[in-house]
Amino acid sequence: MFGLDMSFVNWEIISKFVIKGFIFSVELTVVATIGGIIFGTLLALMRLSGKAFLTVPATIYVNGMRSVPLVPAGARIVLQPDSRRCQLPRRDFGHHHFCGF
């Protein structure tokens, strides 16, 4: 392969790890899908029940999970340096200022 000596690679061991990883990925996908369907159905039934002691916790959980992607996005907006400022020359040293330095 591209003139490289690959004789040190034991493909039998590598293929065992790849097969184990693939099987684990499929198992995890099946378990997560079934669990998500069951949990999601229970939450939906709780929200549709009309009883406050079921509706309120389910609503808090659902709305809380919906806002989780906003947390990293908001942190990135707040914490990320302004990209326009990063490439401007610094007048005090006479060289370019790059983010993080």
N, CA and C of each residue as an Amber inpcrd file, in Angstrom:
protein
   303
   0.8470000  -1.1700000   0.0000000   0.0000000   0.0000000   0.0000000
   0.8950000   1.2360000   0.0000000   0.9200000   1.9690000  -1.0750000
   1.7000000   3.1940000  -1.2510000   3.1750000   2.9920000  -0.9490000
   3.6760000   1.7790000  -1.1500000   5.0890000   1.5000000  -0.9380000
   5.4710000   1.3800000   0.5230000   4.5030000   1.2380000   1.4260000
   4.8010000   1.1260000   2.8490000   4.8080000  -0.3420000   3.2600000
   5.6950000  -0.6660000   4.1890000   5.7540000  -2.0210000   4.7190000
   4.7260000  -2.1550000   5.8320000   3.6490000  -2.8610000   5.5560000
   2.5740000  -3.0230000   6.5320000   2.6020000  -4.4200000   7.1510000
   3.7590000  -5.0810000   7.1100000   3.8400000  -6.4410000   7.6250000
   3.6900000  -6.4950000   9.1470000   3.9150000  -5.3910000   9.8390000
   3.8040000  -5.3750000  11.2940000   2.3440000  -5.3260000  11.7670000
   1.4230000  -5.0340000  10.8720000   0.0120000  -4.9290000  11.2330000
  -0.6130000  -6.3160000  11.2350000  -1.2480000  -6.6380000  12.3380000
  -1.9320000  -7.9260000  12.4510000  -3.4080000  -7.6880000  12.1350000
  -3.7970000  -7.9540000  10.9050000  -5.1610000  -7.6620000  10.4510000
  -6.1910000  -8.5270000  11.1480000  -5.7750000  -9.6900000  11.6360000
  -6.7010000 -10.5700000  12.3540000  -7.1610000  -9.9070000  13.6550000
  -6.2380000  -9.3030000  14.3790000  -6.5850000  -8.6150000  15.6260000
  -7.4250000  -7.3710000  15.3350000  -7.0320000  -6.6060000  14.3280000
  -7.7630000  -5.3880000  13.9830000  -9.1920000  -5.7180000  13.5700000
  -9.3610000  -6.7620000  12.7670000 -10.7120000  -7.1140000  12.3180000
 -11.5840000  -7.5550000  13.4930000 -11.0000000  -8.2050000  14.4990000
 -11.7840000  -8.5880000  15.6810000 -12.2960000  -7.3460000  16.4070000
 -11.4370000  -6.3270000  16.5540000 -11.8620000  -5.0930000  17.2180000
 -12.9320000  -4.3770000  16.4060000 -12.7860000  -4.3480000  15.0950000
 -13.7740000  -3.6870000  14.2460000 -15.1160000  -4.4030000  14.3350000
 -15.0970000  -5.7270000  14.3090000 -16.3490000  -6.4920000  14.4000000
 -16.9990000  -6.2810000  15.7650000 -16.1930000  -6.3160000  16.8450000
 -16.7460000  -6.0760000  18.1810000 -17.3270000  -4.6700000  18.2850000
 -16.6330000  -3.6920000  17.7350000 -17.1300000  -2.3160000  17.7630000
 -18.4120000  -2.1470000  16.9730000 -18.4930000  -2.8140000  15.8380000
 -19.7120000  -2.7330000  15.0150000 -20.8940000  -3.3670000  15.7400000
 -20.6710000  -4.5310000  16.3420000 -21.7460000  -5.2090000  17.0750000
 -22.2010000  -4.3540000  18.2530000 -21.2560000  -3.7730000  18.9880000
 -21.6140000  -2.9070000  20.1060000 -22.4150000  -1.6960000  19.6310000
 -22.0230000  -1.1010000  18.5130000 -22.7440000   0.0520000  17.9740000
 -24.1760000  -0.3020000  17.5970000 -24.3630000  -1.4450000  16.9850000
 -25.7150000  -1.8750000  16.6040000 -26.5470000  -2.1420000  17.8570000
 -25.9670000  -2.8380000  18.8340000 -26.6940000  -3.1130000  20.0820000
 -27.0810000  -1.8190000  20.7900000 -26.1510000  -0.8860000  20.8800000
 -26.4230000   0.3900000  21.5300000 -27.5150000   1.1620000  20.7990000
 -27.4960000   1.1270000  19.4840000 -28.5170000   1.8020000  18.6930000
 -29.8950000   1.2020000  18.9380000 -29.9730000  -0.1150000  18.9660000
 -31.2610000  -0.7880000  19.1910000 -31.7960000  -0.4760000  20.5920000
 -30.9380000  -0.5880000  21.6090000 -31.3660000  -0.3210000  22.9880000
 -31.8010000   1.1350000  23.1450000 -31.0290000   2.0760000  22.5970000
 -31.3790000   3.4910000  22.7080000 -32.6670000   3.8160000  21.9680000
 -32.8730000   3.1970000  20.8230000 -34.1010000   3.4310000  20.0610000
 -35.3190000   2.9210000  20.8140000 -35.2350000   1.7020000  21.3170000
 -36.3640000   1.1300000  22.0660000 -36.6160000   1.9390000  23.3440000
 -35.5480000   2.2670000  24.0580000 -35.6940000   3.0770000  25.2700000
 -36.2760000   4.4460000  24.9840000 -35.8380000   5.0730000  23.9020000
 -36.3590000   6.3840000  23.5290000 -37.8270000   6.3400000  23.1570000
 -38.2260000   5.2900000  22.4670000 -39.6380000   5.1440000  22.0890000
 -40.5030000   4.9590000  23.3420000 -40.0440000   4.1130000  24.2480000
 -40.8130000   3.8700000  25.4780000 -40.8740000   5.1420000  26.3290000
 -39.7300000   5.7610000  26.5710000 -39.6830000   6.9600000  27.4100000
 -40.4520000   8.1120000  26.7640000 -40.3050000   8.2850000  25.4730000
 -41.0300000   9.3470000  24.7700000 -42.5320000   9.1410000  24.8010000
 -42.9620000   7.8900000  24.6690000 -44.4000000   7.5940000  24.7390000
 -44.9390000   7.8880000  26.1390000 -44.1840000   7.5000000  27.1700000
 -44.6130000   7.7960000  28.5380000 -44.7070000   9.3030000  28.7720000
 -43.7210000  10.0540000  28.3090000 -43.7660000  11.5130000  28.4610000
 -44.9590000  12.1110000  27.7190000 -45.2150000  11.6270000  26.5250000
 -46.3510000  12.1330000  25.7590000 -47.6670000  11.8370000  26.4720000
 -47.7970000  10.6280000  27.0070000 -49.0140000  10.2850000  27.7440000
 -49.1550000  11.1290000  29.0100000 -48.0240000  11.3940000  29.6730000
 -48.0690000  12.2470000  30.8650000 -48.5430000  13.6550000  30.5170000
 -48.0280000  14.1960000  29.4220000 -48.4080000  15.5610000  29.0440000
 -49.8560000  15.6360000  28.5840000 -50.3580000  14.5820000  27.9950000
 -51.7380000  14.5790000  27.5050000 -52.7510000  14.1560000  28.5720000
 -52.2850000  13.7420000  29.7470000 -53.1900000  13.2170000  30.7610000
 -54.1300000  14.2740000  31.3340000 -53.6830000  15.5240000  31.3870000
 -54.5150000  16.5780000  31.9640000 -54.3840000  16.6790000  33.4720000
 -53.6540000  15.7870000  34.0910000 -53.4400000  15.8420000  35.5360000
 -52.1500000  16.6250000  35.7980000 -52.2440000  17.6260000  36.6580000
 -51.1210000  18.5420000  36.8950000 -49.8910000  17.8180000  37.4300000
 -50.0920000  16.8190000  38.3110000 -48.9330000  16.1370000  38.8910000
 -48.1810000  15.2930000  37.8620000 -48.7950000  15.0080000  36.7090000
 -48.1110000  14.3160000  35.6170000 -47.6580000  15.2890000  34.5340000
 -48.4880000  16.2630000  34.2450000 -48.2070000  17.2050000  33.1590000
 -47.0120000  18.1030000  33.4650000 -46.9470000  18.6210000  34.6930000
 -45.8840000  19.5830000  35.0430000 -44.4920000  18.9530000  34.9590000
 -44.2150000  17.8030000  35.5820000 -42.8610000  17.2350000  35.4550000
 -42.4960000  16.8810000  34.0140000 -43.4640000  16.3480000  33.2610000
 -43.1810000  15.9940000  31.8710000 -42.8880000  17.2450000  31.0470000
 -43.6410000  18.3150000  31.2790000 -43.4140000  19.5720000  30.5500000
 -42.0610000  20.1670000  30.9000000 -41.6970000  20.1480000  32.1720000
 -40.3870000  20.6790000  32.5910000 -39.2630000  19.8740000  31.9330000
 -39.3930000  18.5490000  31.9390000 -38.3580000  17.7140000  31.3290000
 -38.2430000  17.9710000  29.8260000 -39.3760000  17.9840000  29.1320000
 -39.3580000  18.1680000  27.6790000 -38.7980000  19.5350000  27.3160000
 -39.2710000  20.5840000  27.9670000 -38.7770000  21.9230000  27.6620000
 -37.3070000  22.0810000  28.0520000 -36.9060000  21.4200000  29.1370000
 -35.4960000  21.4580000  29.5300000 -34.6080000  20.7760000  28.5040000
 -35.0420000  19.6280000  27.9910000 -34.2480000  18.9250000  26.9790000
 -34.2180000  19.6880000  25.6600000 -35.2760000  20.3930000  25.3600000
 -35.2810000  21.1920000  24.1300000 -34.2710000  22.3220000  24.1970000
 -34.0240000  22.8530000  25.3840000 -33.1170000  23.9940000  25.5000000
 -31.6600000  23.5890000  25.6710000 -31.3630000  22.3110000  25.8180000
 -29.9820000  21.8640000  26.0000000 -29.0780000  22.2790000  24.8380000
 -29.4960000  22.1420000  23.5650000 -28.6070000  22.5910000  22.4940000
 -28.3190000  24.0930000  22.5290000 -29.1620000  24.8700000  23.1680000
 -28.9210000  26.3030000  23.2580000 -27.7860000  26.6360000  24.2170000
 -27.5400000  25.7710000  25.1950000 -26.5060000  26.0520000  26.1850000
 -25.1160000  26.0880000  25.5410000 -24.6870000  25.0550000  24.7850000
 -23.3710000  25.1520000  24.1380000 -23.3090000  26.2660000  23.0990000
 -24.4070000  26.4920000  22.3960000 -24.4080000  27.5530000  21.3940000
 -24.2450000  28.9100000  22.0640000 -24.9460000  29.1150000  23.1620000
 -24.8220000  30.3790000  23.8890000 -23.4370000  30.5480000  24.4760000
 -22.8680000  29.4680000  25.0100000 -21.5120000  29.5380000  25.5620000
 -20.5040000  29.8560000  24.4690000 -20.7000000  29.3100000  23.3010000
 -19.7710000  29.5820000  22.2020000 -19.8460000  31.0450000  21.7870000
 -21.0440000  31.5810000  21.7250000 -21.1980000  32.9870000  21.3480000
 -20.5490000  33.8850000  22.3870000 -20.7390000  33.5540000  23.6610000
 -20.2070000  34.3960000  24.7320000 -18.7000000  34.2360000  24.8670000
 -18.1950000  33.0080000  24.7870000 -16.7900000  32.7410000  25.0810000
 -15.8570000  32.8140000  23.8840000 -16.3860000  32.6850000  22.6640000
 -15.5190000  32.6900000  21.4910000 -15.0440000  34.1120000  21.2070000
 -13.7460000  34.2850000  20.9940000 -13.2600000  35.6310000  20.6820000
 -13.7810000  36.0930000  19.3200000 -13.8580000  37.3740000  19.1760000
 -14.3400000  37.9610000  17.9300000 -13.3410000  37.6570000  16.8160000
 -13.7780000  36.9260000  15.8000000 -12.8670000  36.4820000  14.7440000
 -12.3400000  37.6490000  13.9150000 -13.0800000  38.7430000  13.8410000
 -12.5830000  39.8930000  13.0720000 -11.4030000  40.5430000  13.7700000
 -11.4000000  40.5320000  15.0980000 -10.3340000  41.1560000  15.8650000
  -9.0550000  40.3320000  15.8190000  -9.1650000  39.0270000  15.5820000
  -8.0250000  38.1400000  15.7280000  -6.9530000  38.3470000  14.6630000
  -7.2870000  38.8350000  13.5060000  -6.3040000  38.9600000  12.4410000
  -5.8230000  40.3970000  12.2260000  -6.2800000  41.3080000  13.0370000
  -5.8590000  42.7040000  12.8660000  -4.4570000  42.8970000  13.4290000
  -3.6460000  43.7560000  12.7850000  -2.3090000  44.0040000  13.3230000
  -2.4070000  44.7450000  14.6550000  -1.5440000  44.3850000  15.5770000
  -1.4980000  45.0890000  16.8610000  -0.5270000  46.2470000  16.7310000
  -0.9610000  47.3930000  17.0940000  -0.1250000  48.5910000  16.9270000
   0.9610000  48.6790000  17.9840000   0.7650000  48.0720000  19.1450000
   1.7520000  48.2170000  20.2080000   3.0010000  47.3650000  19.9820000
   2.8820000  46.2370000  19.2670000   4.0510000  45.3920000  19.0150000
   4.4400000  45.3600000  17.5430000   3.5830000  45.8170000  16.6720000
   3.8980000  45.8410000  15.2650000   3.7890000  44.4900000  14.5740000
   3.1550000  43.5120000  15.1850000   2.9630000  42.2280000  14.5310000
   1.5070000  41.8200000  14.6660000   1.1420000  40.7760000  13.9270000
  -0.2440000  40.3300000  13.9360000  -0.5870000  39.6310000  15.2450000
  -1.8030000  39.8440000  15.6730000  -2.3190000  39.1890000  16.8720000
  -3.2510000  38.0690000  16.4370000  -2.9480000  36.8520000  16.8490000
  -3.8070000  35.7070000  16.5150000  -4.5210000  35.2680000  17.7730000
  -5.7180000  34.7660000  17.6140000  -6.5310000  34.3450000  18.7570000
  -5.7740000  33.3090000  19.5890000  -5.8520000  33.4760000  20.8620000
  -5.2590000  32.4950000  21.7670000  -3.8070000  32.7540000  22.0810000
  -3.2000000  33.7650000  21.5090000  -1.7880000  34.0480000  21.7990000
  -1.6350000  35.3930000  22.4330000
